[in-house]
């Protein structure tokens, strides 16, 4: 480490508990929006005519934008020097545009009809499915545009000795944001007997994302560049235009330590498992736990007949995600403290094995009570996944490359999702069975696949050599 880097590191003051809580507030809003998109995108697109395979292909928005947007935005934010700071412009822009798309997504059918009327087209294209897919892509691209620079704020602003703790606080914010996002509609239903509409839930998510990120942008202590610094840096940063430097950053990233490759492989297998849950769990709740047949080819009258049971099933899915993330919220900071004492590797290994066992349990036993318990226990592994791989990686990040490194690392989170959205979604679409009102699919097969990849990830975790 150079003397200049040491001097920069020494200038970073330790964060207090209040500062850490404030620091992670924007991530609360980001996760609030993302959780709503996870829970409710399936019911919205299915009623617009999406089969399991089409649903999976729409979900490709997440990994594709993650692999493309995060590395590019990460590199740009490393080389951005404005009066607003390095990361702020991307945080705020991502939140604003994602919030607009969150509002539009559940209104896709109406938007399609308005476009058709304006263009004098007799029939709206695919009943709004194309509009819904476009909105999903905008949401995911903007979330990724904000997430990479936000993660980069940890090495930017937090002393190295607090990196594990800061990432644990981000995990804490993710858990809390998910709990509130997933739990609001079921809470209103069961306590006040008010069923919150899907449209209202997406509006709530849009407000949470934009307001929380605005607060973060106002309160974080990121360095603001003066005019003379901006001019100088713009002359020096012509590498943004000639982007082979990004390829060199990828090479340098993997050459920095053999442990980096292990951590990336760990992420690859972990996120195949994680996304098999995130993508398919709501559909599993609707069709496997509650026995509702596939709605994509039913008449509007038949869909309306299933609406009360559909609301009950989506509320159950929301409760499961809320409980999972409540446990994540409760254990995230203790996991950070345990990893500081015993090491990231040991804690993460145990967490991944626990997570794999919950996947197997849900695949075998589909009763609502048992599924709820499994989702609660899975919150332990989820908290670890959200914090410890980033903490392990931060040991090998060179100063000044934080944003691009987080963008490269995100490829190993987003890349596995492509397999889930295509191959696994296709496999499930081939595993149909007849029910009295139509057909259904074996959504639980995704959990068995996820359990296998999580065990592989746990084995790889045990091979990582952490710095002392």
DRENLUM-659951 format. One line per 2 residues: their letters; for each residue x, y, z of C-alpha. Coordinates in nm, 3 decimals. Example, Ala and Ser with C-alpha at 12.3 -4.5 7.8 and 13.67 -1.06 7.14 Angstrom:
DRENLUM-659951
AS	1.230:-0.450:0.780 | 1.367:-0.106:0.714;
//
This chain:
DRENLUM-659951
XX	0.000:0.000:0.000 | 0.144:0.341:-0.100;
XX	0.209:0.622:0.146 | -0.057:0.829:-0.033;
XX	-0.316:0.552:0.014 | -0.215:0.517:0.377;
XX	-0.262:0.890:0.426 | -0.608:0.876:0.266;
XX	-0.703:0.581:0.485 | -0.579:0.757:0.798;
XX	-0.800:1.057:0.719 | -1.114:0.842:0.740;
XX	-1.270:0.874:1.082 | -1.448:0.576:1.240;
XX	-1.826:0.584:1.199 | -2.045:0.597:1.507;
XX	-2.354:0.376:1.535 | -2.577:0.672:1.444;
XX	-2.363:0.751:1.141 | -2.373:0.389:1.025;
XX	-2.751:0.382:1.059 | -2.781:0.706:0.862;
XX	-2.533:0.579:0.603 | -2.747:0.275:0.522;
XX	-3.083:0.456:0.495 | -3.063:0.494:0.117;
XX	-3.003:0.121:0.087 | -3.324:0.072:0.287;
XX	-3.516:0.257:0.014 | -3.334:0.073:-0.264;
XX	-3.416:-0.265:-0.113 | -3.777:-0.157:-0.045;
XX	-3.824:-0.101:-0.418 | -3.635:-0.415:-0.517;
XX	-3.833:-0.634:-0.275 | -4.164:-0.509:-0.415;
XX	-4.044:-0.590:-0.764 | -3.942:-0.942:-0.651;
XX	-4.272:-1.022:-0.480 | -4.524:-0.875:-0.721;
XX	-4.369:-0.890:-1.070 | -4.487:-1.251:-1.113;
XX	-4.858:-1.193:-1.047 | -4.857:-0.878:-1.266;
XX	-4.688:-1.040:-1.566 | -4.877:-1.370:-1.535;
XX	-5.215:-1.195:-1.552 | -5.083:-1.021:-1.866;
XX	-5.019:-1.364:-2.024 | -4.662:-1.459:-1.924;
XX	-4.583:-1.832:-1.906 | -4.304:-1.956:-1.671;
XX	-4.048:-1.926:-1.952 | -4.164:-1.576:-2.054;
XX	-4.161:-1.479:-1.687 | -3.802:-1.602:-1.661;
XX	-3.699:-1.414:-1.974 | -3.847:-1.092:-1.835;
XX	-3.642:-1.154:-1.520 | -3.332:-1.145:-1.740;
XX	-3.351:-0.769:-1.694 | -3.189:-0.805:-1.352;
XX	-2.877:-1.002:-1.444 | -2.821:-0.842:-1.784;
XX	-2.840:-0.489:-1.649 | -2.633:-0.601:-1.351;
XX	-2.354:-0.731:-1.573 | -2.363:-0.432:-1.806;
XX	-2.478:-0.135:-1.598 | -2.291:-0.191:-1.271;
XX	-1.941:-0.228:-1.419 | -1.991:0.072:-1.648;
XX	-2.149:0.291:-1.381 | -1.891:0.174:-1.127;
XX	-1.605:0.276:-1.354 | -1.773:0.606:-1.442;
XX	-1.831:0.686:-1.075 | -1.464:0.617:-0.998;
XX	-1.377:0.883:-1.255 | -1.657:1.130:-1.180;
XX	-1.556:1.447:-0.999 | -1.838:1.696:-0.959;
XX	-1.945:1.958:-0.709 | -2.194:1.694:-0.589;
XX	-1.926:1.426:-0.536 | -1.836:1.099:-0.710;
XX	-2.128:0.871:-0.627 | -2.419:1.108:-0.552;
XX	-2.522:1.177:-0.916 | -2.569:0.805:-0.984;
XX	-2.754:0.737:-0.660 | -3.007:1.012:-0.720;
XX	-3.057:0.954:-1.094 | -3.107:0.582:-1.040;
XX	-3.367:0.642:-0.769 | -3.567:0.896:-0.970;
XX	-3.596:0.695:-1.292 | -3.660:0.368:-1.108;
XX	-3.940:0.534:-0.912 | -4.112:0.646:-1.232;
XX	-4.091:0.292:-1.373 | -4.221:0.144:-1.045;
XX	-4.533:0.358:-1.079 | -4.582:0.262:-1.444;
XX	-4.524:-0.115:-1.414 | -4.860:-0.225:-1.261;
XX	-5.035:0.014:-1.502 | -4.878:-0.151:-1.809;
XX	-5.210:-0.269:-1.955 | -5.359:0.081:-1.926;
XX	-5.046:0.240:-2.075 | -5.059:-0.008:-2.364;
XX	-5.422:0.082:-2.431 | -5.341:0.454:-2.429;
XX	-5.053:0.404:-2.671 | -5.273:0.192:-2.898;
XX	-5.543:0.461:-2.896 | -5.289:0.735:-2.970;
XX	-5.137:0.537:-3.260 | -5.483:0.419:-3.379;
XX	-5.389:0.052:-3.335 | -5.700:-0.170:-3.294;
XX	-5.555:-0.404:-3.027 | -5.298:-0.320:-2.755;
XX	-4.980:-0.520:-2.808 | -4.985:-0.835:-2.589;
XX	-5.218:-0.673:-2.336 | -4.942:-0.463:-2.188;
XX	-4.683:-0.743:-2.150 | -4.427:-0.559:-2.362;
XX	-4.477:-0.239:-2.159 | -4.440:-0.440:-1.837;
XX	-4.117:-0.596:-1.964 | -3.978:-0.253:-2.056;
XX	-4.063:-0.115:-1.711 | -3.892:-0.413:-1.544;
XX	-3.578:-0.346:-1.748 | -3.581:0.023:-1.651;
XX	-3.633:-0.060:-1.282 | -3.351:-0.314:-1.279;
XX	-3.111:-0.093:-1.475 | -3.170:0.201:-1.239;
XX	-3.143:-0.011:-0.925 | -2.809:-0.144:-1.052;
XX	-2.696:0.208:-1.143 | -2.749:0.313:-0.781;
XX	-2.637:-0.007:-0.609 | -2.279:-0.027:-0.740;
XX	-2.180:0.330:-0.643 | -2.357:0.284:-0.308;
XX	-2.148:-0.026:-0.228 | -1.839:0.170:-0.334;
XX	-1.915:0.429:-0.065 | -1.801:0.176:0.198;
XX	-1.432:0.176:0.100 | -1.466:0.544:0.000;
XX	-1.583:0.671:0.337 | -1.542:0.400:0.601;
XX	-1.206:0.299:0.760 | -1.084:-0.048:0.661;
XX	-1.129:-0.190:1.011 | -1.503:-0.110:0.990;
XX	-1.568:-0.255:0.641 | -1.724:-0.578:0.773;
XX	-1.939:-0.380:1.014 | -2.045:-0.127:0.747;
XX	-2.144:-0.407:0.509 | -2.334:-0.568:0.795;
XX	-2.526:-0.242:0.841 | -2.611:-0.245:0.470;
XX	-2.738:-0.599:0.522 | -2.935:-0.465:0.819;
XX	-3.091:-0.199:0.591 | -3.171:-0.458:0.326;
XX	-3.345:-0.672:0.586 | -3.543:-0.382:0.729;
XX	-3.641:-0.249:0.386 | -3.758:-0.591:0.279;
XX	-3.956:-0.642:0.601 | -4.143:-0.314:0.564;
XX	-4.199:-0.361:0.189 | -4.321:-0.719:0.220;
XX	-4.510:-0.678:0.547 | -4.715:-0.363:0.487;
XX	-4.992:-0.514:0.271 | -5.043:-0.828:0.489;
XX	-5.036:-0.613:0.804 | -5.310:-0.386:0.670;
XX	-5.515:-0.687:0.563 | -5.493:-0.888:0.884;
XX	-5.508:-0.598:1.131 | -5.744:-0.353:0.956;
XX	-5.904:-0.586:0.696 | -5.786:-0.354:0.417;
XX	-5.643:-0.517:0.105 | -5.381:-0.285:-0.040;
XX	-5.386:-0.293:-0.420 | -5.080:-0.392:-0.621;
XX	-5.075:-0.042:-0.774 | -5.065:0.119:-0.429;
XX	-4.782:-0.108:-0.320 | -4.570:-0.003:-0.618;
XX	-4.641:0.367:-0.552 | -4.531:0.310:-0.192;
XX	-4.207:0.151:-0.317 | -4.139:0.441:-0.554;
XX	-4.176:0.698:-0.274 | -3.958:0.495:-0.035;
XX	-3.677:0.463:-0.290 | -3.667:0.825:-0.403;
XX	-3.707:0.985:-0.058 | -3.457:0.758:0.121;
XX	-3.193:0.803:-0.149 | -3.248:1.179:-0.149;
XX	-3.183:1.181:0.227 | -2.861:0.984:0.178;
XX	-2.741:1.219:-0.093 | -2.805:1.517:0.137;
XX	-2.641:1.375:0.449 | -2.338:1.164:0.346;
XX	-1.998:1.331:0.379 | -1.868:1.256:0.030;
XX	-1.595:1.488:-0.096 | -1.728:1.767:-0.318;
XX	-1.487:1.872:-0.592 | -1.407:2.232:-0.665;
XX	-1.417:2.377:-1.014 | -1.040:2.366:-1.063;
XX	-1.036:1.998:-0.951 | -1.313:1.915:-1.196;
XX	-1.126:2.063:-1.490 | -0.803:1.888:-1.400;
XX	-0.971:1.552:-1.351 | -1.163:1.577:-1.676;
XX	-0.835:1.617:-1.863 | -0.683:1.319:-1.685;
XX	-0.984:1.089:-1.717 | -0.991:1.040:-2.093;
XX	-0.973:0.665:-2.020 | -1.349:0.677:-1.974;
XX	-1.380:0.732:-2.348 | -1.107:0.482:-2.446;
XX	-1.244:0.194:-2.241 | -0.984:-0.082:-2.290;
XX	-0.871:0.034:-1.944 | -1.176:-0.148:-1.807;
XX	-1.045:-0.476:-1.948 | -0.716:-0.407:-1.777;
XX	-0.904:-0.346:-1.453 | -1.067:-0.686:-1.487;
XX	-0.726:-0.848:-1.539 | -0.577:-0.659:-1.245;
XX	-0.876:-0.756:-1.034 | -0.812:-1.127:-1.078;
XX	-0.435:-1.097:-1.058 | -0.447:-0.910:-0.726;
XX	-0.483:-1.238:-0.532 | -0.578:-1.602:-0.600;
XX	-0.846:-1.560:-0.333 | -1.036:-1.315:-0.555;
XX	-1.117:-1.593:-0.801 | -1.243:-1.813:-0.517;
XX	-1.467:-1.537:-0.383 | -1.610:-1.476:-0.732;
XX	-1.678:-1.848:-0.782 | -1.841:-1.855:-0.439;
XX	-2.073:-1.575:-0.548 | -2.157:-1.747:-0.875;
XX	-2.291:-2.062:-0.709 | -2.448:-1.871:-0.419;
XX	-2.658:-1.652:-0.645 | -2.788:-1.938:-0.855;
XX	-2.942:-2.055:-0.528 | -3.055:-1.713:-0.408;
XX	-3.227:-1.624:-0.734 | -3.400:-1.962:-0.761;
XX	-3.578:-1.850:-0.444 | -3.627:-1.482:-0.526;
XX	-3.758:-1.543:-0.878 | -3.984:-1.842:-0.816;
XX	-4.103:-1.816:-0.456 | -4.416:-1.606:-0.516;
XX	-4.521:-1.832:-0.803 | -4.446:-2.134:-0.580;
XX	-4.670:-1.984:-0.309 | -4.952:-1.913:-0.552;
XX	-4.951:-2.235:-0.749 | -4.787:-2.500:-0.527;
XX	-4.877:-2.397:-0.172 | -5.227:-2.262:-0.254;
XX	-5.300:-2.478:-0.559 | -5.407:-2.199:-0.798;
XX	-5.375:-2.318:-1.161 | -5.162:-2.128:-1.410;
XX	-5.348:-1.806:-1.495 | -5.172:-1.708:-1.816;
XX	-5.422:-1.879:-2.048 | -5.740:-1.847:-1.843;
XX	-6.026:-1.616:-1.937 | -6.073:-1.287:-1.755;
XX	-6.378:-1.433:-1.582 | -6.175:-1.729:-1.452;
XX	-5.893:-1.500:-1.337 | -6.140:-1.284:-1.145;
XX	-6.284:-1.595:-0.979 | -5.939:-1.677:-0.840;
XX	-5.868:-1.317:-0.731 | -5.953:-1.361:-0.357;
XX	-5.733:-1.672:-0.333 | -5.463:-1.500:-0.539;
XX	-5.460:-1.209:-0.292 | -5.433:-1.458:-0.006;
XX	-5.142:-1.635:-0.177 | -4.953:-1.314:-0.255;
XX	-5.007:-1.196:0.102 | -4.861:-1.528:0.221;
XX	-4.560:-1.480:-0.006 | -4.516:-1.127:0.129;
XX	-4.534:-1.253:0.488 | -4.268:-1.517:0.413;
XX	-4.035:-1.258:0.261 | -4.108:-1.023:0.552;
XX	-4.024:-1.292:0.809 | -3.711:-1.392:0.618;
XX	-3.589:-1.036:0.607 | -3.692:-0.967:0.967;
XX	-3.453:-1.244:1.072 | -3.195:-1.098:0.833;
XX	-3.252:-0.759:0.998 | -3.208:-0.907:1.348;
XX	-2.898:-1.116:1.281 | -2.711:-0.896:1.033;
XX	-2.517:-0.693:1.291 | -2.448:-0.999:1.514;
XX	-2.314:-1.176:1.203 | -2.082:-0.881:1.143;
XX	-1.958:-0.902:1.503 | -1.918:-1.283:1.487;
XX	-1.723:-1.258:1.162 | -1.493:-1.000:1.322;
XX	-1.422:-1.246:1.605 | -1.415:-1.584:1.424;
XX	-1.349:-1.482:1.062 | -1.576:-1.430:0.763;
XX	-1.507:-1.776:0.619 | -1.627:-1.985:0.913;
XX	-1.943:-1.782:0.971 | -2.035:-1.777:0.602;
XX	-1.982:-2.153:0.561 | -2.231:-2.231:0.839;
XX	-2.479:-1.977:0.703 | -2.473:-2.127:0.351;
XX	-2.526:-2.484:0.476 | -2.822:-2.363:0.685;
XX	-2.967:-2.187:0.381 | -2.934:-2.500:0.165;
XX	-3.122:-2.708:0.422 | -3.416:-2.466:0.419;
XX	-3.438:-2.497:0.039 | -3.459:-2.875:0.064;
XX	-3.725:-2.846:0.334 | -3.949:-2.624:0.120;
XX	-3.909:-2.855:-0.178 | -4.026:-3.157:0.025;
XX	-4.291:-3.009:0.255 | -4.530:-2.759:0.097;
XX	-4.761:-2.683:0.392 | -4.786:-2.307:0.465;
XX	-4.667:-2.330:0.827 | -4.357:-2.532:0.743;
XX	-4.272:-2.309:0.448 | -4.298:-2.003:0.675;
XX	-4.056:-2.158:0.928 | -3.807:-2.245:0.652;
XX	-3.821:-1.890:0.515 | -3.758:-1.754:0.864;
XX	-3.447:-1.972:0.910 | -3.325:-1.879:0.560;
XX	-3.295:-1.520:0.683 | -2.973:-1.619:0.865;
XX	-2.808:-1.728:0.542 | -2.950:-1.427:0.356;
XX	-2.792:-1.186:0.605 | -2.455:-1.353:0.557;
XX	-2.482:-1.352:0.176 | -2.554:-0.979:0.178;
XX	-2.249:-0.889:0.387 | -1.963:-1.137:0.421;
XX	-1.859:-1.197:0.056 | -1.829:-0.819:0.015;
XX	-1.630:-0.799:0.337 | -1.395:-1.075:0.216;
XX	-1.351:-0.902:-0.119 | -1.283:-0.560:0.037;
XX	-0.957:-0.699:0.177 | -0.821:-0.715:-0.179;
XX	-0.950:-0.384:-0.325 | -0.691:-0.125:-0.426;
XX	-0.768:0.235:-0.337 | -0.925:0.428:-0.625;
XX	-1.080:0.124:-0.795 | -1.368:0.065:-0.553;
XX	-1.652:0.139:-0.795 | -1.513:-0.063:-1.086;
XX	-1.427:-0.357:-0.857 | -1.780:-0.367:-0.716;
XX	-1.912:-0.353:-1.073 | -1.690:-0.643:-1.181;
XX	-1.784:-0.839:-0.870 | -2.151:-0.786:-0.950;
XX	-2.103:-0.986:-1.271 | -2.072:-1.294:-1.050;
XX	-2.400:-1.205:-0.884 | -2.585:-1.116:-1.204;
XX	-2.435:-1.381:-1.432 | -2.579:-1.682:-1.244;
XX	-2.922:-1.526:-1.264 | -2.913:-1.569:-1.642;
XX	-2.899:-1.946:-1.589 | -3.195:-1.928:-1.351;
XX	-3.399:-1.704:-1.582 | -3.337:-1.918:-1.890;
XX	-3.240:-2.281:-1.828 | -3.414:-2.325:-1.494;
XX	-3.725:-2.133:-1.607 | -3.734:-2.345:-1.924;
XX	-3.697:-2.665:-1.720 | -3.987:-2.568:-1.493;
XX	-4.198:-2.482:-1.799 | -4.145:-2.842:-1.918;
XX	-4.256:-2.988:-1.584 | -4.629:-2.926:-1.598;
XX	-4.909:-3.139:-1.458 | -5.286:-3.133:-1.502;
XX	-5.521:-2.988:-1.241 | -5.904:-2.964:-1.260;
XX	-5.902:-2.602:-1.385 | -5.607:-2.631:-1.623;
XX	-5.235:-2.695:-1.568 | -4.975:-2.622:-1.303;
XX	-4.595:-2.638:-1.280 | -4.339:-2.787:-1.037;
XX	-4.202:-2.457:-0.909 | -4.035:-2.635:-0.616;
XX	-3.778:-2.786:-0.855 | -3.602:-2.450:-0.845;
XX	-3.538:-2.495:-0.472 | -3.372:-2.836:-0.517;
XX	-3.141:-2.683:-0.777 | -3.064:-2.392:-0.546;
XX	-2.980:-2.624:-0.256 | -2.717:-2.807:-0.464;
XX	-2.546:-2.483:-0.572 | -2.547:-2.345:-0.216;
XX	-2.366:-2.655:-0.088 | -2.105:-2.608:-0.363;
XX	-2.069:-2.243:-0.257 | -2.017:-2.352:0.105;
XX	-1.736:-2.588:0.002 | -1.565:-2.309:-0.194;
XX	-1.602:-2.073:0.104 | -1.406:-2.317:0.317;
XX	-1.113:-2.295:0.072 | -1.071:-1.914:0.094;
XX	-0.762:-1.790:0.277 | -0.847:-1.464:0.451;
XX	-0.593:-1.199:0.540 | -0.495:-1.199:0.906;
//
